[in-house]
Amino acid sequence: MGKTYRYDLDLLKGMAIIAVVLYHAGWCKSGYLGVDVFFVINGYLVVPKVLNEIAEGRFGYFRFLEKKIFRLLPSVLLVSLFALSIGYVGMLPNDYRYLSEEVFASSVFMNNMLQAITTQNYWAAIYHKILMHTWFLGVLFQFYIVFLLFVMLFRKWLDKSLLILTILSLLCYLIPIDTIGDKYYLLPYRFFELTIGGLVSLKSFKVSKSYYGYFFLIGLLFMIFCGSFTIGERAMPYNLEGGTNTIRESVMPREVILLLTVLCSILFIITNNQTSKITSFAQKSMLLSPLGKMSLSVFLWHQPLFAFYRYFYADELSFIVLLGILVVVFLLSVFTYYLIEKKIRINIASRICLLLSFIIVSSFALWIYSQGGAVRDVPELNITKGSYDPDVFERYTDRVYQYDHDFLLNNKGKKILIIGNSFARDFANILLESSFADSIQISYHNNFGDCPISRIRQCERIFFFGWKHQVPEIVWQNLRPDAEVWGIGTKNHGTSNGIFFKNRYHEDYYAQRTLINEDFHTVNRLLREEWQAQYVDLLNLSLRPDGTVPIFTPDHYFITYDSRHLTPYGAFFYAKLIVFPQMKHII
């Protein structure tokens, strides 16, 4: 529990923040492990500090939490205000509404719970989410709240009880009792990373051979940086919605890699000493140690800048773009660290300023949320400021659920059974917007597995979003002799409507088109080859020879509301494109 300043921890934090930044840039697949290093360091530093204050009789529960709030919240509010300001200028309503949720959740250190509900899988997270990264601060602050209460209640048995909780948390993480998202975002599964650092800090370790520190540092760097070795990609059946056919995997399970990262972090901390060459290097470092000191500011600024670039310009960050953003991140971090983090002091004036800042930013976020994110009229989505229902498009997609029932025997319309996920529901909406809507009877179900056999036997046509080989044999066995099964094609209109919405004052705004990722063409080709003539090729319906598809309908409405799912105008657009002359014999 010595009070000697640990320069090597700044070095460690500098390396960890570089890994995290490169991960969010898409340049380091295992860089997310940097947050695990931060958890270990935080536990190592916080636990002895609390115990020292208790031993000296100057510990106060709320005073300690207040210090942490002043350490974290001012920078969070500054970044949040920046994000809301940029979003006000150019984000579409639904995206801006979600940003307001993130801002409020971040300002009360609850964004980890919001992400657990919405993102669920961190590794499949949408990088357009501006503040998705502040989940880390949520876990951290929740740990402070719980740990301080725990210390006050079990001070006499601290070592043993802390060890028991650490083991329980580790077992919860390892045992498959919850979703991967919850295990990533929620405190019970992260508790052991923080407390293991605290347990180590309670013991005195004497290591005579300081070169061990080099060994564990190299192991740690291998874990968090060498993604090409530890985390690779394995070919999988194509993802029909995302257009990909690879899945990230590692030489070892993700849980093992995380545990090795924690272990290497702990072993580096306890084997390094103040006379080692690593500590000497850390003291003299002109980059890594300063980055470690500014790690909070760097952490907060990098993801909003990456996400806004992706939202407004392109999903991929080229080297030049990445370099430019990193320069801006560094300058903003220097400003935030030296003029806010280091300058702020806890007194009456700063309490009032922080409270007013919290009220202003939170109120702004809550107002945006109450408006559904519609801070202006958006004719392209038929959105009017002040009267926008933010769930209208999701409800339009999901209205097809009301057709999840048996066919009506007294209805003379041709019986059409549609099977599949939201892309299948999109096709159902296309049929409902078509000129054939009055001459068909639709029944919908999300999968073949539990679809009533009676519907399969009664239907005259089945439309399925999926591979033909995935159609169960029982379907073919129960089809009417004159019935057919057709495949529904995939579709795509870019990665973010924000890329096009930012150009709304340009003359050729409504003429904008976007190139389709080659993966989607591959998926479409494979589906078409499998389904042969019985295939609805949505992707090629609006495709031009140059490989682009439109973003807007001829009457200037967005075709999709999220680059994947159709607006009512998009469904009508496709219904007119299909026209169905070649499909009259099946509809």
C-alpha positions as CSV (number, residue, x, y, z in Angstrom):
1,M,0.0,0.0,0.0
2,G,3.0,2.3,-0.5
3,K,2.4,5.9,-1.6
4,T,5.2,5.9,-4.1
5,Y,3.9,7.1,-7.4
6,R,3.6,4.2,-9.9
7,Y,4.9,5.6,-13.2
8,D,4.7,2.1,-14.6
9,L,0.9,2.2,-14.2
10,D,0.8,5.3,-16.4
11,L,2.8,3.3,-19.0
12,L,0.3,0.4,-18.7
13,K,-2.7,2.8,-19.0
14,G,-1.1,4.4,-22.1
15,M,-0.8,1.1,-23.8
16,A,-4.3,0.1,-22.8
17,I,-5.9,3.3,-24.2
18,I,-4.0,2.9,-27.5
19,A,-5.4,-0.6,-27.7
20,V,-9.0,0.6,-27.0
21,V,-8.7,3.4,-29.5
22,L,-7.4,1.2,-32.3
23,Y,-10.1,-1.4,-31.5
24,H,-12.9,1.2,-32.0
25,A,-11.1,2.4,-35.2
26,G,-11.3,-1.1,-36.5
27,W,-7.6,-1.6,-36.6
28,C,-7.0,-3.9,-33.6
29,K,-9.5,-6.7,-33.1
30,S,-8.4,-7.6,-29.6
31,G,-8.0,-4.0,-28.4
32,Y,-11.2,-4.2,-26.4
33,L,-9.1,-6.0,-23.8
34,G,-7.6,-2.7,-22.8
35,V,-10.7,-2.0,-20.7
36,D,-9.9,-5.1,-18.6
37,V,-6.5,-3.7,-17.9
38,F,-8.1,-0.5,-16.7
39,F,-10.4,-2.5,-14.4
40,V,-7.5,-4.2,-12.8
41,I,-5.6,-0.9,-12.3
42,N,-8.6,0.8,-10.9
43,G,-9.1,-2.0,-8.3
44,Y,-5.4,-1.9,-7.4
45,L,-5.5,1.8,-6.8
46,V,-8.9,2.3,-5.2
47,V,-8.9,-0.5,-2.6
48,P,-5.8,0.6,-0.6
49,K,-6.9,4.2,-0.8
50,V,-10.2,3.4,0.8
51,L,-8.6,1.3,3.5
52,N,-6.0,4.0,4.2
53,E,-8.7,6.6,4.7
54,I,-10.6,4.2,7.0
55,A,-7.5,3.5,9.0
56,E,-6.8,7.2,9.4
57,G,-10.4,7.9,10.4
58,R,-11.1,10.3,7.5
59,F,-13.2,8.1,5.3
60,G,-16.6,9.3,4.3
61,Y,-18.9,7.3,1.9
62,F,-20.5,10.2,0.2
63,R,-17.3,12.3,0.2
64,F,-15.5,9.5,-1.6
65,L,-18.2,9.1,-4.2
66,E,-18.2,12.9,-4.6
67,K,-14.5,12.8,-5.5
68,K,-15.2,10.2,-8.1
69,I,-18.0,12.2,-9.5
70,F,-15.8,15.2,-9.8
71,R,-13.1,13.0,-11.4
72,L,-15.4,11.6,-14.1
73,L,-18.6,13.7,-14.6
74,P,-17.2,17.0,-15.8
75,S,-15.5,15.4,-18.8
76,V,-18.5,13.2,-19.5
77,L,-20.8,16.3,-19.6
78,L,-18.4,18.2,-21.9
79,V,-18.2,15.3,-24.4
80,S,-22.0,14.8,-24.1
81,L,-22.7,18.4,-24.8
82,F,-20.4,18.2,-27.8
83,A,-22.2,15.1,-29.1
84,L,-25.6,16.7,-28.6
85,S,-24.5,19.8,-30.4
86,I,-23.2,17.9,-33.5
87,G,-26.2,15.7,-33.4
88,Y,-28.5,18.7,-33.4
89,V,-27.0,19.9,-36.6
90,G,-27.1,16.7,-38.7
91,M,-28.6,13.6,-37.1
92,L,-31.8,12.0,-38.1
93,P,-34.6,11.9,-35.5
94,N,-34.3,8.2,-34.4
95,D,-30.6,8.3,-34.2
96,Y,-30.6,11.6,-32.3
97,R,-33.2,10.2,-29.9
98,Y,-31.0,7.3,-29.1
99,L,-28.0,9.6,-28.6
100,S,-30.1,11.5,-26.0
101,E,-30.7,8.2,-24.2
102,E,-27.0,7.6,-24.2
103,V,-26.2,11.1,-22.9
104,F,-28.6,10.8,-20.0
105,A,-27.5,7.3,-19.2
106,S,-23.9,8.3,-19.3
107,S,-24.5,11.3,-17.1
108,V,-25.9,9.1,-14.3
109,F,-23.3,6.3,-15.0
110,M,-25.9,3.8,-16.3
111,N,-24.9,3.5,-19.9
112,N,-23.7,0.0,-19.4
113,M,-27.3,-1.0,-18.6
114,L,-28.7,0.8,-21.6
115,Q,-26.1,-0.9,-23.8
116,A,-26.9,-4.3,-22.3
117,I,-30.6,-3.8,-23.2
118,T,-30.0,-2.3,-26.7
119,T,-26.7,-3.5,-28.1
120,Q,-26.6,-6.8,-26.2
121,N,-23.4,-8.0,-28.0
122,Y,-20.5,-5.6,-27.7
123,W,-18.6,-7.3,-30.6
124,A,-21.6,-6.8,-32.9
125,A,-22.2,-3.3,-31.7
126,I,-23.1,-0.6,-34.2
127,Y,-20.2,1.8,-34.3
128,H,-22.5,4.7,-35.2
129,K,-23.4,4.7,-31.5
130,I,-21.8,7.9,-30.3
131,L,-21.4,7.1,-26.6
132,M,-21.5,3.4,-26.6
133,H,-18.1,3.3,-24.8
134,T,-19.2,5.0,-21.6
135,W,-20.5,1.7,-20.4
136,F,-17.1,1.3,-18.9
137,L,-17.6,4.3,-16.6
138,G,-21.0,2.9,-15.6
139,V,-19.4,-0.4,-14.4
140,L,-16.7,1.5,-12.7
141,F,-18.9,3.9,-10.7
142,Q,-21.3,1.1,-9.8
143,F,-18.3,-0.8,-8.4
144,Y,-17.4,2.2,-6.2
145,I,-21.0,2.3,-4.8
146,V,-21.1,-1.4,-4.1
147,F,-17.5,-1.8,-2.9
148,L,-17.6,1.1,-0.5
149,L,-20.8,-0.3,1.1
150,F,-19.2,-3.7,1.3
151,V,-16.1,-2.4,3.0
152,M,-18.2,-0.5,5.6
153,L,-20.3,-3.6,6.3
154,F,-17.5,-6.3,6.4
155,R,-14.4,-4.4,7.4
156,K,-13.4,-6.9,10.0
157,W,-13.5,-9.8,7.5
158,L,-12.4,-7.8,4.5
159,D,-9.8,-10.2,3.0
160,K,-11.8,-13.3,3.2
161,S,-15.1,-11.8,2.2
162,L,-13.5,-10.0,-0.7
163,L,-11.9,-13.2,-1.9
164,I,-15.3,-15.0,-1.7
165,L,-17.0,-12.3,-3.8
166,T,-14.2,-12.3,-6.3
167,I,-14.5,-16.1,-6.7
168,L,-18.3,-15.9,-7.0
169,S,-18.0,-13.1,-9.7
170,L,-15.4,-15.1,-11.6
171,L,-17.7,-18.2,-11.5
172,C,-20.6,-16.1,-12.7
173,Y,-18.5,-14.9,-15.6
174,L,-17.3,-18.4,-16.6
175,I,-20.6,-20.4,-16.1
176,P,-23.0,-20.0,-19.1
177,I,-25.9,-18.5,-17.1
178,D,-26.5,-15.3,-19.0
179,T,-26.2,-13.6,-22.3
180,I,-22.8,-12.5,-23.7
181,G,-24.1,-8.9,-23.6
182,D,-25.0,-9.0,-19.9
183,K,-21.6,-10.6,-19.1
184,Y,-19.8,-7.8,-20.9
185,Y,-21.8,-4.9,-19.6
186,L,-23.0,-5.7,-16.1
187,L,-21.0,-5.3,-12.8
188,P,-21.6,-8.8,-11.3
189,Y,-19.5,-10.3,-14.2
190,R,-16.9,-7.6,-14.0
191,F,-16.5,-7.4,-10.2
192,F,-13.7,-9.9,-10.0
193,E,-11.5,-7.9,-12.4
194,L,-11.6,-4.9,-10.0
195,T,-11.4,-6.8,-6.7
196,I,-8.5,-9.0,-7.8
197,G,-6.5,-5.8,-8.2
198,G,-7.7,-4.8,-4.8
199,L,-6.7,-8.2,-3.2
200,V,-3.2,-7.9,-4.7
201,S,-2.8,-4.4,-3.3
202,L,-3.5,-5.7,0.2
203,K,-0.5,-8.0,0.1
204,S,3.2,-7.1,0.0
205,F,5.1,-8.9,-2.8
206,K,8.9,-8.9,-2.9
207,V,10.3,-10.0,-6.3
208,S,14.0,-10.1,-6.5
209,K,14.2,-10.6,-10.3
210,S,12.7,-7.6,-11.9
211,Y,13.0,-9.0,-15.4
212,Y,9.8,-10.9,-14.7
213,G,8.1,-7.6,-15.4
214,Y,9.3,-7.7,-19.0
215,F,7.9,-11.2,-19.5
216,F,4.4,-10.3,-18.2
217,L,4.4,-7.0,-20.1
218,I,5.2,-8.8,-23.3
219,G,2.4,-11.3,-22.6
220,L,-0.1,-8.5,-21.9
221,L,0.9,-6.6,-25.1
222,F,0.4,-9.8,-27.1
223,M,-3.1,-10.2,-25.7
224,I,-4.3,-6.7,-26.3
225,F,-2.6,-5.9,-29.6
226,C,-1.8,-9.0,-31.5
227,G,-5.4,-9.6,-32.8
228,S,-4.2,-11.4,-35.9
229,F,-2.7,-14.1,-33.7
230,T,-5.1,-14.3,-30.9
231,I,-8.3,-13.4,-32.7
232,G,-9.0,-14.6,-36.2
233,E,-11.9,-15.1,-38.5
234,R,-13.6,-18.3,-39.5
235,A,-15.8,-18.8,-42.6
236,M,-19.5,-19.2,-41.8
237,P,-22.7,-19.4,-43.8
238,Y,-23.4,-15.9,-45.1
239,N,-25.3,-13.5,-42.8
240,L,-28.2,-12.6,-45.1
241,E,-28.9,-9.3,-43.3
242,G,-25.3,-8.2,-42.8
243,G,-23.7,-9.6,-45.9
244,T,-20.8,-11.2,-44.0
245,N,-19.6,-14.8,-43.9
246,T,-17.0,-14.7,-41.2
247,I,-17.1,-14.9,-37.4
248,R,-14.4,-13.8,-35.1
249,E,-12.8,-16.5,-33.2
250,S,-9.6,-17.0,-31.2
251,V,-7.0,-19.6,-30.6
252,M,-8.5,-19.8,-27.1
253,P,-12.0,-19.0,-25.9
254,R,-12.7,-15.3,-25.3
255,E,-13.1,-16.0,-21.6
256,V,-9.6,-17.5,-21.4
257,I,-8.0,-14.5,-23.3
258,L,-9.7,-12.1,-20.9
259,L,-8.5,-14.1,-17.8
260,L,-5.0,-14.2,-19.2
261,T,-5.1,-10.4,-19.8
262,V,-6.2,-9.9,-16.1
263,L,-3.5,-12.3,-14.9
264,C,-0.7,-10.6,-17.0
265,S,-1.8,-7.2,-15.7
266,I,-1.7,-8.3,-12.1
267,L,1.6,-10.1,-12.4
268,F,3.2,-7.1,-14.2
269,I,2.0,-4.8,-11.4
270,I,3.4,-6.9,-8.6
271,T,6.7,-7.9,-10.3
272,N,7.7,-4.4,-11.4
273,N,9.4,-2.1,-9.0
274,Q,10.6,1.4,-8.7
275,T,14.2,0.7,-9.7
276,S,13.3,-1.3,-12.8
277,K,14.1,-0.2,-16.3
278,I,10.4,-0.3,-17.1
279,T,9.7,2.3,-14.5
280,S,12.6,4.4,-15.6
281,F,11.4,4.2,-19.2
282,A,7.9,5.2,-18.0
283,Q,9.2,8.3,-16.2
284,K,11.0,9.4,-19.3
285,S,8.4,8.4,-21.9
286,M,7.2,11.4,-23.9
287,L,4.1,9.6,-25.3
288,L,2.9,6.5,-23.4
289,S,3.0,7.9,-19.9
290,P,1.3,11.2,-20.9
291,L,-1.4,9.2,-22.7
292,G,-1.8,7.1,-19.5
293,K,-2.3,10.3,-17.4
294,M,-4.8,11.6,-20.0
295,S,-6.4,8.2,-20.6
296,L,-9.9,9.3,-19.3
297,S,-10.0,12.2,-21.7
298,V,-8.6,10.2,-24.6
299,F,-11.1,7.4,-23.8
300,L,-14.1,9.8,-23.8
301,W,-13.2,11.8,-27.0
302,H,-12.1,9.1,-29.4
303,Q,-15.4,7.2,-29.9
304,P,-17.7,10.2,-30.6
305,L,-15.3,11.4,-33.3
306,F,-15.0,7.9,-34.9
307,A,-18.8,7.4,-34.7
308,F,-19.6,10.8,-36.2
309,Y,-17.2,10.2,-39.1
310,R,-18.9,6.9,-39.7
311,Y,-22.3,8.4,-39.4
312,F,-21.7,11.3,-41.8
313,Y,-19.0,10.1,-44.2
314,A,-18.0,6.4,-44.4
315,D,-17.9,3.3,-42.4
316,E,-14.3,2.6,-43.0
317,L,-11.5,4.7,-41.5
318,S,-8.5,5.1,-43.9
319,F,-5.1,5.6,-42.5
320,I,-5.1,9.4,-43.3
321,V,-8.6,9.8,-41.8
322,L,-7.6,7.9,-38.7
323,L,-4.4,9.9,-38.3
324,G,-6.4,13.2,-38.6
325,I,-9.0,12.1,-36.1
326,L,-6.3,11.0,-33.6
327,V,-4.6,14.4,-33.8
328,V,-8.0,16.0,-33.0
329,V,-8.5,13.5,-30.2
330,F,-5.1,14.3,-28.7
331,L,-5.7,18.1,-28.8
332,L,-9.1,17.8,-27.2
333,S,-7.7,15.4,-24.6
334,V,-4.9,17.8,-23.7
335,F,-7.5,20.6,-23.3
336,T,-9.8,18.5,-21.2
337,Y,-7.1,17.0,-19.0
338,Y,-5.2,20.2,-18.2
339,L,-8.1,22.7,-18.1
340,I,-10.8,20.5,-16.5
341,E,-9.4,17.3,-15.0
342,K,-6.4,18.9,-13.3
343,K,-8.0,22.3,-12.6
344,I,-11.2,21.3,-11.0
345,R,-11.4,21.4,-7.2
346,I,-14.3,20.5,-4.9
347,N,-15.8,23.6,-3.3
348,I,-19.1,25.4,-3.2
349,A,-18.6,27.1,-6.5
350,S,-17.5,23.9,-8.4
351,R,-20.4,22.0,-6.9
352,I,-22.9,24.6,-8.1
353,C,-21.2,24.7,-11.6
354,L,-21.2,20.9,-11.9
355,L,-24.9,20.7,-10.8
356,L,-25.9,23.3,-13.2
357,S,-23.9,21.6,-16.0
358,F,-25.6,18.3,-15.2
359,I,-29.1,19.9,-15.2
360,I,-28.4,21.7,-18.5
361,V,-27.0,18.7,-20.4
362,S,-29.5,16.2,-18.9
363,S,-32.5,18.5,-19.5
364,F,-31.3,19.1,-23.1
365,A,-31.1,15.3,-23.6
366,L,-34.5,14.7,-22.0
367,W,-36.1,17.4,-24.2
368,I,-34.6,15.7,-27.3
369,Y,-36.0,12.4,-26.1
370,S,-39.4,13.9,-25.5
371,Q,-39.4,15.2,-29.1
372,G,-38.5,11.8,-30.5
373,G,-35.2,13.3,-31.7
374,A,-37.2,15.4,-34.2
375,V,-35.7,18.9,-33.7
376,R,-36.7,19.9,-37.2
377,D,-39.1,18.8,-39.9
378,V,-37.8,15.9,-42.0
379,P,-40.0,15.7,-45.1
380,E,-38.0,12.8,-46.4
381,L,-39.5,10.7,-43.6
382,N,-42.8,12.6,-43.4
383,I,-41.7,13.8,-39.9
384,T,-43.0,17.0,-38.5
385,K,-41.3,18.6,-35.5
386,G,-43.5,18.4,-32.4
387,S,-45.7,15.6,-33.5
388,Y,-43.4,12.8,-34.3
389,D,-43.9,9.2,-33.1
390,P,-40.4,7.7,-32.9
391,D,-41.7,4.2,-33.1
392,V,-43.8,4.6,-36.2
393,F,-41.4,2.9,-38.6
394,E,-40.6,0.0,-36.3
395,R,-44.4,-0.5,-35.8
396,Y,-44.8,-0.4,-39.6
397,T,-42.3,-3.3,-40.0
398,D,-43.8,-5.2,-37.1
399,R,-47.4,-4.7,-38.1
400,V,-47.0,-7.9,-40.1
401,Y,-47.2,-9.8,-36.8
402,Q,-50.9,-9.2,-36.8
403,Y,-51.0,-11.7,-39.7
404,D,-49.6,-14.4,-37.6
405,H,-52.8,-16.5,-37.7
406,D,-54.4,-19.2,-39.7
407,F,-55.9,-18.5,-43.1
408,L,-59.5,-17.5,-43.2
409,L,-61.5,-20.1,-44.9
410,N,-64.2,-17.7,-46.1
411,N,-61.6,-15.5,-47.8
412,K,-61.2,-16.1,-51.5
413,G,-57.8,-14.4,-51.8
414,K,-54.8,-16.4,-52.8
415,K,-53.2,-17.8,-49.7
416,I,-49.7,-16.5,-49.2
417,L,-47.5,-17.8,-46.3
418,I,-44.5,-15.6,-45.5
419,I,-41.8,-17.0,-43.2
420,G,-38.7,-15.2,-41.8
421,N,-37.4,-12.3,-39.8
422,S,-37.9,-8.6,-40.3
423,F,-36.7,-8.8,-43.9
424,A,-39.5,-11.2,-44.5
425,R,-41.9,-8.8,-42.8
426,D,-40.6,-6.1,-45.2
427,F,-41.6,-8.3,-48.1
428,A,-45.0,-8.8,-46.6
429,N,-45.3,-5.0,-46.5
430,I,-44.3,-4.8,-50.2
431,L,-47.2,-7.2,-51.0
432,L,-49.6,-5.2,-48.8
433,E,-48.6,-2.0,-50.7
434,S,-48.9,-3.7,-54.1
435,S,-51.8,-3.7,-56.5
436,F,-52.3,-7.4,-55.6
437,A,-53.1,-6.5,-51.9
438,D,-56.8,-7.1,-52.3
439,S,-56.5,-10.4,-54.1
440,I,-54.2,-12.2,-51.6
441,Q,-54.6,-13.4,-48.1
442,I,-51.3,-13.2,-46.1
443,S,-50.3,-15.4,-43.1
444,Y,-47.0,-14.7,-41.4
445,H,-44.7,-16.7,-39.1
446,N,-41.1,-16.0,-38.1
447,N,-39.8,-19.5,-38.6
448,F,-40.7,-22.9,-40.0
449,G,-39.8,-24.6,-36.7
450,D,-43.1,-24.0,-35.0
451,C,-45.2,-22.8,-37.9
452,P,-48.6,-24.7,-37.8
453,I,-48.6,-27.5,-40.4
454,S,-52.2,-26.5,-41.3
455,R,-50.9,-23.2,-42.8
456,I,-48.4,-25.0,-44.9
457,R,-51.0,-27.4,-46.2
458,Q,-53.5,-24.6,-47.0
459,C,-51.2,-22.1,-48.6
460,E,-50.7,-21.7,-52.3
461,R,-47.4,-19.9,-52.1
462,I,-44.7,-19.7,-49.5
463,F,-42.2,-16.8,-49.5
464,F,-39.2,-17.5,-47.2
465,F,-36.3,-15.2,-46.3
466,G,-33.5,-17.7,-46.1
467,W,-31.6,-20.5,-47.9
468,K,-33.6,-23.1,-49.9
469,H,-31.7,-25.9,-48.1
470,Q,-33.0,-24.5,-44.8
471,V,-36.6,-25.3,-45.7
472,P,-37.4,-28.3,-43.6
473,E,-38.4,-31.6,-45.3
474,I,-41.7,-31.5,-43.5
475,V,-42.7,-28.4,-45.6
476,W,-42.1,-30.1,-48.9
477,Q,-44.0,-33.2,-47.7
478,N,-47.1,-31.1,-46.7
479,L,-47.3,-28.7,-49.7
480,R,-50.2,-28.8,-52.0
481,P,-49.4,-30.2,-55.5
482,D,-49.8,-26.8,-57.0
483,A,-48.0,-24.8,-54.3
484,E,-44.5,-23.3,-54.6
485,V,-41.8,-22.1,-52.3
486,W,-40.0,-18.9,-53.3
487,G,-37.0,-17.2,-51.8
488,I,-36.9,-13.6,-50.7
489,G,-33.8,-11.7,-51.6
490,T,-31.6,-9.6,-49.3
491,K,-31.4,-5.9,-49.7
492,N,-29.2,-3.0,-48.6
493,H,-29.0,0.8,-49.0
494,G,-25.7,1.7,-47.4
495,T,-24.6,1.9,-43.8
496,S,-26.1,5.1,-42.5
497,N,-28.7,7.5,-43.8
498,G,-26.8,10.2,-42.1
499,I,-24.2,10.1,-44.9
500,F,-26.9,11.3,-47.3
501,F,-29.0,13.5,-44.9
502,K,-26.0,15.8,-44.3
503,N,-26.2,16.8,-48.0
504,R,-29.9,18.0,-47.7
505,Y,-29.0,21.5,-48.9
506,H,-27.3,20.2,-52.1
507,E,-29.1,20.5,-55.4
508,D,-28.7,16.8,-56.2
509,Y,-29.8,15.7,-52.8
510,Y,-32.6,13.4,-53.9
511,A,-30.5,11.9,-56.7
512,Q,-28.0,10.4,-54.3
513,R,-27.2,6.7,-54.7
514,T,-24.9,4.4,-52.9
515,L,-22.6,1.6,-53.8
516,I,-23.5,-1.8,-52.4
517,N,-20.9,-3.7,-50.4
518,E,-19.6,-6.6,-52.6
519,D,-20.6,-9.1,-49.8
520,F,-24.3,-8.4,-50.5
521,H,-23.8,-9.1,-54.2
522,T,-22.2,-12.4,-53.3
523,V,-25.1,-13.3,-50.9
524,N,-27.6,-12.3,-53.6
525,R,-25.8,-14.4,-56.2
526,L,-25.7,-17.4,-54.0
527,L,-29.4,-17.1,-53.0
528,R,-30.4,-16.7,-56.7
529,E,-28.3,-19.8,-57.7
530,E,-30.0,-21.8,-55.0
531,W,-33.6,-20.7,-55.6
532,Q,-33.2,-20.5,-59.4
533,A,-36.4,-19.1,-61.0
534,Q,-38.3,-19.0,-57.8
535,Y,-36.5,-16.0,-56.3
536,V,-37.5,-12.4,-55.7
537,D,-34.3,-10.5,-56.4
538,L,-34.9,-7.3,-54.4
539,L,-31.2,-6.2,-54.6
540,N,-31.1,-6.0,-58.4
541,L,-34.5,-4.4,-58.8
542,S,-33.1,-0.9,-58.4
543,L,-29.5,-1.6,-59.2
544,R,-27.8,0.5,-61.9
545,P,-25.0,-0.7,-64.1
546,D,-22.6,1.2,-62.0
547,G,-23.5,-0.9,-58.9
548,T,-25.4,1.8,-57.1
549,V,-29.0,1.8,-55.7
550,P,-31.1,4.9,-54.8
551,I,-31.6,6.2,-51.4
552,F,-34.8,8.1,-52.1
553,T,-38.0,7.2,-53.8
554,P,-39.0,9.2,-56.9
555,D,-41.3,11.3,-54.7
556,H,-38.4,12.1,-52.4
557,Y,-38.9,9.8,-49.4
558,F,-36.2,7.7,-47.7
559,I,-36.5,4.1,-48.9
560,T,-35.3,2.7,-45.6
561,Y,-35.2,4.2,-42.1
562,D,-32.1,2.4,-41.0
563,S,-30.5,1.4,-44.3
564,R,-32.0,-2.1,-44.0
565,H,-35.7,-2.0,-43.2
566,L,-38.3,-0.3,-45.4
567,T,-40.4,2.8,-44.7
568,P,-44.0,2.7,-46.1
569,Y,-42.7,4.7,-49.0
570,G,-39.9,2.2,-49.6
571,A,-42.3,-0.7,-49.5
572,F,-44.5,1.1,-52.1
573,F,-41.4,1.8,-54.1
574,Y,-40.5,-1.8,-54.3
575,A,-44.1,-2.8,-55.0
576,K,-44.0,-0.6,-58.0
577,L,-40.6,-1.9,-59.1
578,I,-41.6,-5.5,-58.9
579,V,-44.9,-4.7,-60.7
580,F,-45.4,-8.4,-60.7
581,P,-46.0,-9.0,-64.4
582,Q,-43.7,-12.0,-64.3
583,M,-45.3,-13.0,-61.0
584,K,-48.9,-12.9,-62.0
585,H,-48.8,-16.7,-62.3
586,I,-47.8,-17.0,-58.7
587,I,-49.7,-14.2,-56.9
